[in-house]
Amino acid sequence: MIEIQNIKFNNESRPNLGFEVIRLEELMQRDIEQDITQLHKVEFYQIIVITEGSGKHTIDFTDYEYTNHTLFTIRKDQVHRFFKSPSAKGFLIIFTEDFLASLLSHQEVARCHELFNKFLTSPKISVNDEDFKGVVSLINHIEIEYTKNYDEFSSGIIRNELHIFIYRLLRIKLKQGVSLPQHKYVGDFLNFQQLIEDRCFQTKKTLDYANLMGCTPKTLNNICKAIVDKSSKAVIDDILVTQIKRLLINTSLSITEIAYTSGFDEPTNMYKYFKKHTEATPEAFRQQHA
């Protein structure tokens, strides 16, 4: 068993800013209490920018290979891990929910959340040369403001440059044919997603979530189809399986105990359910990540 560490935002040099930019090669050499090469969950947003080298990064138990010109967007509360790669260079940009809210309007915050949402877009972004030059130029300006020019004006400057940076990522996604849904149901879907994350061990029924949202199961299904082209049941299954994976890795509970904890009446039902959705048994998944 590997304990999934929960990492809080902690900027020792600028504790009130809610933002930090770090060179990847420096990050891997830092004396950090938590081992970031093991699976860990973060309470803030992250953008990883690879400028040189190649390697691998894990996000919610999926391994992503990367080379230079690659970016990763990681939502708060996602589980991920770094792999040591001597050739990899780049930047890690991290910021809190409060920093995001102070940076953007309510509508813009919602769009930013979409950029970080695995149901709406892949966390991995491969960028062409021209667009990547613009991305790196912005990051260099942010880094200089953060490390060398920091004064009473820096917070506002960093906020505005990060604002532009996020919009550049949205434009890159659009140019690549990934249009984040500007649909009236986006807010409803995000609400549904949060409800599942909070309650999936208590209920797996679409009807229960529809009642919580004040709509019919048919409407809830239409919401999911419109936004992510999945049924509401498929969205529930996706989130529940991820939560079971976290229990398998992050606790010493037996498979039987995990089955009951995650709301199954019989351990065999959880066993069949997990294998159906992952093509692996709970024991095999736990052993693979041990």
LOFI-25551 format. One record per residue: x, y, z of N, C-alpha, C in turn; residue number from 0; chain. Coordinates in steps of 0.02 Angstrom, whole numbers, plus 50000, padded with zeros to 5 digits. Each point is the difference from the previous one (the first is absolute). Example, Ala and Ser with C-alpha at 12.3 -4.5 7.8 and 13.67 -1.06 7.14 Angstrom:
BEGIN
PT     n.u     n.v     n.w    ca.u    ca.v    ca.w     c.u     c.v     c.w   seq   mol
PT   50660   49716   50390   49955   50059   50000   50045   50060   50000     0     A
PT   49982   50053   49964   50042   50059   50003   49961   50055   50037     1     A
This chain:
BEGIN
PT     n.u     n.v     n.w    ca.u    ca.v    ca.w     c.u     c.v     c.w   seq   mol
PT   50042   49940   50000   49958   50060   50000   50043   50062   50000     0     A
PT   49982   50049   49959   50032   50066   50000   49951   50050   50028     1     A
PT   50021   50038   50049   49956   50052   50027   50000   50060   49954     2     A
PT   49942   50020   49978   49994   50059   49958   50006   50062   50045     3     A
PT   50052   50038   49990   50011   50059   50041   49955   50056   49978     4     A
PT   49978   50039   50047   49958   50059   49985   50044   50061   50009     5     A
PT   50013   50037   49946   50047   50056   50003   49962   50065   49997     6     A
PT   50009   50041   50051   49968   50065   50003   50046   50053   49968     7     A
PT   49969   50055   49980   50040   50054   49972   50042   50032   50054     8     A
PT   50065   50008   49987   50045   50028   50049   50056   50038   49965     9     A
PT   49990   50064   49990   50051   50042   49969   50036   50037   50057    10     A
PT   50058   49974   50019   50036   50027   50058   50027   50070   49986    11     A
PT   50021   50013   49939   50031   50065   49985   49947   50055   49992    12     A
PT   49941   49984   49974   49947   50049   49991   49934   49970   50024    13     A
PT   49992   49991   50066   49944   49962   50028   49931   50028   49986    14     A
PT   49994   50064   49984   49935   50030   49989   49980   50005   49926    15     A
PT   50042   49975   49956   49987   50011   49929   49952   49949   49970    16     A
PT   50003   49937   50022   49957   49949   49970   50023   49977   49932    17     A
PT   50063   50012   49984   50028   49984   49934   50074   49985   50008    18     A
PT   50025   49956   49957   50073   49988   49998   50019   49973   49932    19     A
PT   50059   50018   49976   50028   49972   49939   50068   49971   50017    20     A
PT   50011   49938   49979   50060   49963   50019   50029   49967   49938    21     A
PT   50065   50002   49992   50034   49962   49947   49997   49926   50018    22     A
PT   49982   49958   49951   49994   49928   50014   50065   49970   50025    23     A
PT   50055   50020   49970   50064   49972   50020   50018   50020   50072    24     A
PT   49976   50057   50023   50009   50021   50070   49952   49963   50046    25     A
PT   49939   49989   49976   49950   49965   50040   50025   49931   50020    26     A
PT   50029   49964   49952   50022   49931   50014   50059   49998   50048    27     A
PT   50034   50057   50010   50056   50003   50046   49981   50029   50068    28     A
PT   49940   50024   50006   49978   50031   50063   49994   49948   50056    29     A
PT   50011   50023   50061   49990   49958   50059   49927   50007   50021    30     A
PT   49957   49958   49970   49929   50004   50013   49980   49944   50047    31     A
PT   49958   50016   50048   49978   49950   50049   49964   49942   49967    32     A
PT   49957   50016   49951   49964   49947   49965   50041   49976   49940    33     A
PT   49994   49936   49984   50034   49972   49942   49955   50006   49939    34     A
PT   50015   50048   49957   49957   50014   49943   50009   49949   49944    35     A
PT   50048   49953   50008   50005   49945   49951   49954   49943   50019    36     A
PT   49964   50007   50056   49948   49953   50018   49932   50034   49988    37     A
PT   49948   49960   49995   49934   50028   49988   49982   50049   50056    38     A
PT   49975   50058   49981   49980   50049   50050   49942   50042   49972    39     A
PT   49962   50028   50046   49943   50042   49982   50015   50071   50021    40     A
PT   49984   50048   49957   50017   50070   50014   49936   50041   50011    41     A
PT   50005   50051   50042   49943   50043   50015   50005   50066   49962    42     A
PT   50030   49997   49941   50008   50060   49959   50004   49979   49927    43     A
PT   50000   50048   49955   50005   49987   49928   50073   50001   49978    44     A
PT   50015   49960   49949   50068   49997   49974   50000   50001   49924    45     A
PT   50049   50034   49972   50013   49996   49928   50074   49982   49993    46     A
PT   50014   49944   49969   50069   49977   49990   50018   50014   49927    47     A
PT   50056   50033   49989   50022   50018   49932   50068   49968   49988    48     A
PT   50004   49956   49951   50063   49965   49984   50034   50037   49942    49     A
PT   50059   50028   50014   50036   50037   49948   50056   49958   49968    50     A
PT   50025   49950   50037   50053   49957   49974   49992   49930   50028    51     A
PT   50025   49950   49962   50003   49932   50025   49936   49961   49990    52     A
PT   49998   49942   50031   49943   49956   49995   49992   49962   50065    53     A
PT   49941   49969   50007   49988   49963   50061   49928   49978   50005    54     A
PT   49976   49991   50061   49933   49975   50012   49971   50033   50062    55     A
PT   49935   50011   49998   49964   50028   50058   49935   49962   50008    56     A
PT   49981   49987   50062   49938   49964   50014   49947   50047   50027    57     A
PT   49940   49999   49972   49944   50040   50023   49940   49954   50006    58     A
PT   49972   49996   50061   49943   49956   50013   50010   49930   49972    59     A
PT   50060   49972   50015   50017   49931   49985   50011   49986   49926    60     A
PT   50002   50051   49959   50016   49993   49929   50069   50029   49988    61     A
PT   50044   49962   49967   50067   50024   49984   50000   50036   49934    62     A
PT   50030   50060   49999   50006   50040   49939   50073   50010   49983    63     A
PT   50020   49979   49941   50068   50013   49976   50004   50073   49975    64     A
PT   50058   50031   50010   50007   50068   49976   50069   50011   49969    65     A
PT   50002   50050   49956   50063   50027   49974   49997   50075   50009    66     A
PT   50049   50036   49972   49997   50073   50004   49937   50025   49963    67     A
PT   49979   50060   50016   49939   50029   49971   49937   49966   50027    68     A
PT   50004   49971   50059   49942   49968   50031   49980   50037   50063    69     A
PT   49934   50007   50010   49973   50030   50062   49952   49951   50032    70     A
PT   49995   50002   50066   49949   49963   50037   49961   50048   50044    71     A
PT   49935   49993   50001   49958   50038   50046   49972   49952   50052    72     A
PT   50012   50015   50063   49980   49955   50055   49954   50037   50047    73     A
PT   49940   49975   50007   49949   50029   50042   50015   49986   50074    74     A
PT   49979   50043   50044   50008   49986   50071   49960   49937   50017    75     A
PT   50027   49961   50047   49972   49937   50024   50012   49942   49952    76     A
PT   50034   50011   49944   50019   49944   49958   50062   49966   50030    77     A
PT   50006   49935   49987   50058   49962   50022   50050   49997   49942    78     A
PT   50062   50015   50015   50051   49997   49947   50068   49986   50030    79     A
PT   50049   49990   49956   50069   49988   50023   50049   50022   49946    80     A
PT   50059   50024   50023   50055   50015   49956   50045   49938   49995    81     A
PT   50032   49991   49943   50054   49951   49992   50065   50038   49989    82     A
PT   50052   49978   50033   50064   50034   49991   50025   49989   49929    83     A
PT   50015   50055   49967   50027   49997   49932   50057   50050   49994    84     A
PT   50062   49977   49997   50057   50046   49999   49999   50049   49942    85     A
PT   49966   49981   49945   50001   50044   49941   49944   50052   50001    86     A
PT   49951   49992   50044   49941   50043   49998   50014   50068   50032    87     A
PT   49980   50053   49964   50004   50068   50026   49935   50035   49984    88     A
PT   49984   50050   50040   49939   50037   49988   49978   50038   50062    89     A
PT   49935   50009   50006   49972   50040   50054   49940   49965   50032    90     A
PT   49991   50013   50064   49940   49981   50035   49967   50064   50026    91     A
PT   49939   50012   49977   49962   50059   50023   49944   49974   50044    92     A
PT   49996   50025   50061   49948   49978   50046   49964   50061   50029    93     A
PT   49935   49991   50011   49960   50055   50029   49938   49972   50034    94     A
PT   49975   50037   50048   49944   49977   50040   49934   50021   49969    95     A
PT   49946   49972   50026   49932   50018   49978   49988   50075   50013    96     A
PT   50023   50025   50058   49989   50070   50016   50038   50046   49952    97     A
PT   50061   49980   49981   50038   50040   49952   49964   50002   49933    98     A
PT   49973   49943   49981   49962   49996   49937   49939   50046   50002    99     A
PT   49964   49998   50056   49939   50040   50007   50016   50075   50000   100     A
PT   50058   50018   50027   50020   50071   50001   50024   50023   49931   101     A
PT   50017   49952   49958   50028   50015   49934   49946   50009   49947   102     A
PT   49947   49960   50005   49951   49995   49946   49930   50016   50024   103     A
PT   49957   50018   49953   49929   50007   50016   49969   49931   50010   104     A
PT   49939   49999   50025   49966   49936   50014   49996   49958   49937   105     A
PT   49982   50031   49944   49994   49963   49937   50068   49975   49976   106     A
PT   50052   50040   50010   50067   49979   49979   50027   49944   50045   107     A
PT   49984   50002   50065   50019   49946   50045   49969   49934   49976   108     A
PT   49937   50003   49980   49966   49940   49975   50036   49973   49938   109     A
PT   50022   50043   49955   50036   49978   49940   50067   49970   50020   110     A
PT   50033   50028   50049   50064   49973   50022   49990   49931   50030   111     A
PT   49946   49991   50039   49986   49934   50028   49991   49949   49945   112     A
PT   49969   50021   49945   49991   49955   49943   50067   49978   49972   113     A
PT   50048   50045   49997   50067   49985   49974   50034   49945   50042   114     A
PT   49983   49997   50065   50032   49952   50045   49958   49938   50012   115     A
PT   49944   49993   49965   49954   49946   50015   50011   49942   49952   116     A
PT   50016   49941   50027   50017   49943   49958   49942   49975   49958   117     A
PT   49938   50015   50021   49942   49978   49960   49992   50043   49937   118     A
PT   50025   50061   50003   49990   50047   49946   50059   50005   49952   119     A
PT   50060   49984   50025   50060   50005   49958   50057   49960   50031   120     A
PT   50045   49976   49959   50058   49962   50025   50046   50046   50041   121     A
PT   50030   49974   50053   50048   50041   50039   50065   50012   49963   122     A
PT   50012   49963   49946   50062   50008   49962   49988   50043   49938   123     A
PT   50043   50050   49990   49995   50044   49942   50067   50000   49965   124     A
PT   50001   49980   49936   50060   50005   49959   49995   50063   49957   125     A
PT   50052   50041   50001   49996   50067   49971   50050   50007   49943   126     A
PT   49980   50033   49945   50046   50011   49944   50052   50053   50018   127     A
PT   50050   50007   49956   50056   50045   50015   49979   50072   50011   128     A
PT   49958   50026   49956   49980   50070   50004   49962   50014   50064   129     A
PT   49950   49959   50015   49961   50011   50061   50043   49990   50063   130     A
PT   50046   49952   49997   50041   49986   50058   50047   50059   50016   131     A
PT   50025   50033   49948   50041   50059   50012   49961   50053   50039   132     A
PT   49937   50010   49982   49958   50048   50035   49988   49980   50072   133     A
PT   49989   49935   50012   49990   49974   50068   50062   50011   50043   134     A
PT   50058   49982   49973   50062   50006   50039   50017   50072   50012   135     A
PT   49987   50043   49952   50013   50072   50009   49960   50027   50059   136     A
PT   49937   49981   50003   49957   50022   50057   50027   49974   50066   137     A
PT   50019   49936   50001   50025   49971   50063   50064   50034   50021   138     A
PT   50043   50016   49953   50062   50035   50017   49986   50068   50031   139     A
PT   49951   50036   49973   49980   50065   50029   49974   49990   50071   140     A
PT   49959   49949   50010   49973   49986   50067   50056   49982   50048   141     A
PT   50046   49959   49977   50055   49979   50044   50044   50060   50020   142     A
PT   50015   50043   49953   50040   50060   50016   49964   50044   50050   143     A
PT   49935   50009   49990   49961   50042   50046   49998   49969   50070   144     A
PT   49996   49934   50001   49994   49964   50064   50066   49996   50037   145     A
PT   50056   49991   49964   50064   49988   50033   50044   50062   50005   146     A
PT   49999   50044   49950   50048   50055   49997   49970   50069   50013   147     A
PT   49940   50011   49975   49972   50068   50003   49946   50007   50054   148     A
PT   49996   49953   50045   49941   49997   50044   49995   50063   50044   149     A
PT   49942   50033   49995   49986   50058   50041   49924   50007   50007   150     A
PT   49977   50059   50019   49928   50009   50013   49957   49991   49938   151     A
PT   50030   50005   49941   49962   49995   49937   50000   49928   49972   152     A
PT   50043   49959   50026   50012   49934   49969   49939   49955   50002   153     A
PT   49964   50001   50055   49942   49956   50005   49950   50013   49944   154     A
PT   49985   50063   49987   49954   50018   49946   50027   49982   49932   155     A
PT   50065   50011   49990   50030   49983   49935   49998   49925   49988   156     A
PT   50017   49960   50052   49999   49927   49993   49929   49976   49986   157     A
PT   49951   50028   50035   49930   49981   49988   49980   50011   49927   158     A
PT   50017   50059   49974   49982   50016   49931   50036   49955   49949   159     A
PT   50064   49986   50013   50036   49957   49954   49976   49928   50003   160     A
PT   49981   49977   50060   49971   49933   50005   49933   49997   49966   161     A
PT   49962   50054   50005   49935   50006   49966   50011   49989   49924   162     A
PT   50048   50035   49972   50016   49994   49928   50023   49928   49985   163     A
PT   50041   49973   50043   50027   49932   49991   49943   49949   49995   164     A
PT   49951   50004   50044   49943   49954   49999   49961   50007   49936   165     A
PT   49990   50063   49978   49964   50010   49937   50039   49975   49940   166     A
PT   50066   50003   50003   50040   49971   49946   49989   49924   49997   167     A
PT   49996   49967   50058   49988   49928   50001   49932   49984   49971   168     A
PT   49950   50040   50017   49933   49989   49972   50002   50008   49924   169     A
PT   50037   50050   49975   50006   50010   49928   50035   49941   49967   170     A
PT   50054   49975   50032   50036   49943   49972   49954   49939   49995   171     A
PT   49960   49989   50052   49952   49945   49998   49952   50008   49941   172     A
PT   49976   50061   49991   49952   50013   49946   50032   49989   49932   173     A
PT   50063   50022   49991   50035   49990   49937   50012   49927   49985   174     A
PT   50005   49959   50053   50011   49929   49991   49934   49962   49991   175     A
PT   49945   50038   49996   49936   49968   49988   49964   49978   50063   176     A
PT   50027   50020   50058   49968   49983   50064   49963   50061   50024   177     A
PT   49936   50002   49987   49959   50057   50020   49967   49986   50066   178     A
PT   50023   50034   50053   49968   49991   50065   49928   50024   49995   179     A
PT   49953   49960   50025   49929   50013   49988   49976   50065   50031   180     A
PT   49975   50045   49957   49967   50061   50024   49925   49987   49999   181     A
PT   49978   49955   50041   49931   49976   49999   49966   50020   50065   182     A
PT   49935   50010   49996   49963   50021   50060   50002   49947   50054   183     A
PT   50017   49937   49983   50002   49946   50049   50067   49990   50034   184     A
PT   50051   50039   49980   50067   49989   50029   49998   50005   50077   185     A
PT   49969   50052   50026   49995   50009   50072   49964   49943   50034   186     A
PT   49947   49975   49968   49963   49943   50027   50044   49938   50002   187     A
PT   50038   49990   49947   50044   49941   49999   50053   50004   50055   188     A
PT   50031   50058   50008   50051   50007   50052   49970   49990   50069   189     A
PT   49938   50022   50010   49965   49988   50063   49989   49925   50011   190     A
PT   49978   49966   49947   49990   49927   50002   50065   49965   50018   191     A
PT   50055   50020   49967   50065   49970   50013   50020   50008   50074   192     A
PT   49990   50059   50028   50017   50012   50070   49958   49958   50047   193     A
PT   49935   49993   49984   49956   49959   50041   50023   49927   50001   194     A
PT   50020   49975   49942   50023   49930   49997   50063   49992   50042   195     A
PT   50047   50046   49992   50063   49996   50038   49988   50000   50075   196     A
PT   49948   50036   50021   49984   50005   50072   49959   49940   50025   197     A
PT   49960   49969   49956   49949   49952   50024   50002   49931   49967   198     A
PT   50049   49986   49958   49997   49939   49961   50003   49937   50043   199     A
PT   50025   50003   50062   49999   49942   50044   49931   49991   50032   200     A
PT   49960   50053   49999   49932   49995   50028   49949   49978   49949   201     A
PT   50007   50023   49939   49953   49981   49947   50032   49999   49932   202     A
PT   49980   49952   49960   50024   49995   49931   49942   50009   49951   203     A
PT   49943   50022   50024   49939   50004   49959   49992   50069   49968   204     A
PT   49989   50000   49935   49987   50062   49965   49939   50036   50030   205     A
PT   49948   49962   50020   49940   50030   50028   50015   50042   50061   206     A
PT   50044   49975   50043   50017   50037   50062   50034   50066   49983   207     A
PT   50045   49999   49952   50035   50062   49982   49953   50048   49964   208     A
PT   49955   49974   49960   49950   50042   49967   49957   50035   50052   209     A
PT   49980   49963   50051   49959   50030   50054   50039   50055   50036   210     A
PT   50064   49988   50012   50042   50051   50033   50006   50063   49958   211     A
PT   49999   49992   49934   50007   50057   49955   49933   50030   49978   212     A
PT   49946   49968   50023   49934   50027   49984   49980   49991   49928   213     A
PT   50020   49943   49970   49982   49987   49930   49982   49926   49993   214     A
PT   49980   49980   49941   49984   49930   49988   50062   49962   49978   215     A
PT   50001   49933   50008   50057   49961   49975   50012   50010   49925   216     A
PT   49946   50009   49962   50008   50011   49928   50037   50065   49987   217     A
PT   49981   50053   50037   50034   50064   49991   50074   49995   50019   218     A
PT   50014   49964   50055   50070   49991   50022   50039   49962   49947   219     A
PT   49969   49950   49971   50033   49963   49947   50014   50044   49939   220     A
PT   49952   50043   49984   50009   50046   49944   50056   50050   50013   221     A
PT   50006   50022   50063   50055   50045   50019   50067   49968   49986   222     A
PT   50008   49937   50022   50064   49965   49991   50014   49987   49926   223     A
PT   49949   49981   49964   50009   49987   49928   50021   50064   49964   224     A
PT   49970   50056   50019   50015   50064   49967   50071   50023   50014   225     A
PT   50025   49988   50061   50064   50028   50020   50058   49952   49986   226     A
PT   49993   49936   50018   50057   49953   49993   49983   49939   49958   227     A
PT   49941   49999   49970   49979   49945   49957   50004   49933   50037   228     A
PT   49981   50001   50062   49995   49939   50040   49932   50000   50036   229     A
PT   49977   49941   50019   49940   49996   50041   50016   50022   50071   230     A
PT   49950   50019   50037   50011   50018   50071   50027   49941   50039   231     A
PT   49978   49939   49983   50025   49940   50033   50074   49991   49987   232     A
PT   50023   50014   49938   50071   49992   49984   50043   50050   50038   233     A
PT   49974   50061   50011   50037   50050   50038   50006   49977   50073   234     A
PT   49945   49974   50028   50001   49975   50069   50051   49943   50006   235     A
PT   49999   49954   49952   50047   49943   50002   50072   50024   49997   236     A
PT   50014   50048   49957   50069   50025   49992   50026   50028   50066   237     A
PT   49960   50041   50033   50022   50031   50063   50005   49949   50056   238     A
PT   49952   49954   50003   50000   49949   50053   50061   49954   49994   239     A
PT   50017   49981   49939   50059   49957   49990   50063   50036   50023   240     A
PT   50006   50064   49985   50059   50039   50023   50003   50002   50076   241     A
PT   49943   50008   50033   49999   50003   50073   50019   49932   50030   242     A
PT   49978   49946   49969   50018   49933   50024   50076   49989   49991   243     A
PT   50027   50023   49944   50073   49994   49990   50038   50036   50056   244     A
PT   49975   50058   50020   50034   50037   50054   49998   49961   50065   245     A
PT   49944   49966   50014   49996   49959   50060   50048   49941   49996   246     A
PT   50005   49970   49942   50044   49942   49992   50073   50019   50012   247     A
PT   50019   50059   49979   50070   50021   50006   50014   50035   50066   248     A
PT   49951   50038   50025   50013   50045   50055   49980   49973   50068   249     A
PT   49973   49938   50003   49980   49972   50064   50024   49928   50005   250     A
PT   50000   49975   50061   50017   49930   50012   49938   49958   50006   251     A
PT   49942   50029   49983   49937   49962   50004   50003   49939   49954   252     A
PT   49969   49946   50022   49994   49941   49958   49952   50014   49942   253     A
PT   50001   49957   49950   49955   50009   49943   49927   49998   50025   254     A
PT   49986   49956   50047   49933   49996   50028   49980   50065   50034   255     A
PT   50046   50028   50040   49985   50063   50034   49990   50057   49951   256     A
PT   50040   50001   49947   49993   50052   49949   49933   49993   49965   257     A
PT   49978   49939   49988   49935   49989   49967   49944   50031   50042   258     A
PT   50001   49987   50065   49947   50027   50043   50007   50076   50007   259     A
PT   50062   50024   50005   50012   50072   50007   49974   50038   49939   260     A
PT   50009   49971   49941   49979   50033   49938   49928   49987   49982   261     A
PT   49962   49968   50046   49927   49996   49992   49972   49938   49967   262     A
PT   50041   49948   49992   49975   49938   49970   49973   49954   50054   263     A
PT   49946   49965   49983   49969   49954   50049   50042   49937   50009   264     A
PT   50033   49979   49947   50041   49939   50003   50068   50013   49968   265     A
PT   50053   49975   50031   50067   50010   49971   50006   49974   49928   266     A
PT   49965   49945   49985   50005   49973   49932   49972   50050   49948   267     A
PT   49950   50040   50021   49972   50049   49954   50051   50055   49983   268     A
PT   50036   50022   50052   50052   50051   49988   50056   49971   49957   269     A
PT   50018   49937   50013   50053   49966   49963   49983   49999   49926   270     A
PT   49938   49978   49984   49978   49996   49930   49995   50070   49969   271     A
PT   49975   50047   50039   49992   50069   49975   50068   50030   49983   272     A
PT   50049   49992   50044   50066   50029   49989   50034   49968   49940   273     A
PT   49995   49934   49995   50032   49965   49944   49968   50018   49934   274     A
PT   49934   50010   50001   49964   50019   49939   50025   50067   49973   275     A
PT   50014   50047   50045   50017   50068   49979   50075   50011   49992   276     A
PT   50041   49956   50027   50073   50010   49996   50037   49942   49966   277     A
PT   49966   49944   49990   50030   49939   49974   50055   49974   50045   278     A
PT   49997   50018   50064   50047   49975   50050   49962   49985   50064   279     A
PT   50024   49951   50037   49969   49987   50065   50024   50052   50050   280     A
PT   49962   50011   50054   50024   50047   50051   50069   49981   50027   281     A
PT   50012   49934   50009   50065   49978   50026   50056   50016   49951   282     A
PT   49987   49989   49935   50051   50013   49950   50016   50074   49995   283     A
PT   49948   50042   50004   50011   50072   49997   50041   50023   50060   284     A
PT   49983   49975   50060   50037   50019   50060   50073   49978   49995   285     A
PT   50012   49940   49976   50068   49974   49993   50040   50040   49949   286     A
PT   49967   50019   49946   50033   50038   49947   50027   50066   50026   287     A
PT   49964   50031   50047   50020   50067   50025   50033   49996   50068   288     A
PT   50015   49939   50024   50032   49993   50066   50074   50016   49995   289     A
